[in-house]
C-alpha cells in the first residue's frame, strides 16, 4: 500500500491501490484494486513500472464503453 501525500502523487504514474482509492472517492461507485487489475489483464494500459496514467486509463475505459474501438 502506498503512503504518498496528495501533493506528491503524480496522476501520470499512480500505483494501482492509490488509483483505486482516488477513483472511488471521485465517483459514485466503489472501484477496487481487483477491478483495475482485471482491466489491466483485459488490456488497459500501464506504464512500464506497472503504475497507471489516469488519463490513458480513462481513455481506455471510454473506448471500452464505446464498443471496444481499438487505436491509439
Secondary structure by P-SEA (a helix, b strand, c coil): cccccccccccccccaaaaaaaaaaaccccccaaaaaaaaaaccccccccccaaaaaaaaaaaaaacccccc
